[in-house]
Amino acid sequence: MATPHRAAVLGSPIAHSLSPRLHTAAYRALGLDDWSYDRFEIDEAALPGFLGGLGPEWAGLSLTMPLKRAVIPLLDEMTDTAASVEAVNTVVFRPDGRKVGDNTDIPGLIAALEERGVEKVESAAVLGAGATASSALAALARLCSGEVTVYVRSERRADEMRQWGSRLGVQVRPADWAEAVRAFEAPLVISTTPAGGTDQLAASLPDRVGTLFDVLYDPWPTPLAAAWRDRGGQVLSGLDLLVHQAVFQFHQFTGDPRSPLAAMREAARPA
């Protein structure tokens, strides 16, 4: 009998996560019948005990909020990608027991955009300034040859984005949220705001728009995404990011080089 292998997603709240559906679909499609993927409601206080109680059958973990930074002191090492944004969404357990943190959101963003033909832009705009915005800047460090304008609501957030830009090698220009409609002049716009954050901007789109990557997927479409499509622009959603970053996790957890992209994408479709 094959040795069972386990993986899971952790976070709080976690009931809404689609990760178990995606990973399980990949295992079944590729014949990895001895693999399972679960979800656990875990907050920062419970995380050390949970990690300490895992056995040798565990291959990896996916992390969502609020654990992406809380896990860092509990790791043995981090990849350069995760260290660049001080955020870990993937933990891989090595055969020697070492816990290695990675961030698959960044290559996931890049892969999703490249799949839609967005491989290089001369400028870009980011809406919002949270943890996802720093991952967006890290992706734009590889995709954008010019300035990235980040629209924020406070001077503190503006300072943070300047610091992230300097650290990641991105030419960042913070701008006040009151001017956010100007973001839509950029060929690529990445919206990282919570649900409802851009709703009031949807009525202010220009006649011609480029590509919008709205990292939300529930509810979907957002008013901004719907209006963008009405203008004939290209739209990517949080599901595009979720699927592509999960593909990278699958490879790291299983070591299987085959692509689970088609199976994961089908599993991500709304019922």
Summary of the structure (lengths in Angstrom):
residues: 271
radius of gyration: 18.8
end to end distance: 34.4
largest distance: 61.5
contacts: 891
relative contact order: 0.14
helix: 41%
strand: 22%
